[in-house]
Amino acid sequence: MDIRTISSTWAPRVLSILRIVAALIFLEHGTQKILGFPAHPNPPALLSLSGIAGLMELVGGTLLLIGLFSRPVAFLLSGEMAFAYFLAHAPKSFFPVLNGGDAAILYCFVFLYVAFAGPGPWSLDAQQERRALY
């Protein structure tokens, strides 16, 4: 087996793994803000910017985790992370390592990639596509 065969076999699966792991970690931000788990020292008001972000993280993270409506959800979450970076992190410092925004940047571009590449084969979206073919 050459590297191209291995890559073409595993690349879609690794895309699914990337989506699942990113969604799990992202979902934790939503559970912290909305459900208080793990404990959040100052839970935001539900209709504040942080509260709406928490709802997007909770609902969007869950949808991405299972791979349902992945492309539009990933696109919205990518935008949320860009917005969060420029609103909350960038004013603190130009450098992401100093302003604490490095995770927001990574989420933004991982989700943007998923929006264009799709969720991978291990997703409800892919399962629905396979059903539609038969």
Secondary structure, DSSP 8 states (H G I E B T S, - for coil): --HHHHHHHHHHHHHHHHHHHHHHHHHHHHIIIII--S--SS---TTSHHHHHHHHHHHHHHHHHHTSSHHHHHHHHHHHHHHHIIIIIGGG-SSHHHHT-HHHHHHHHHHHHHHHH-S-SSSHHHHHHHHHH-
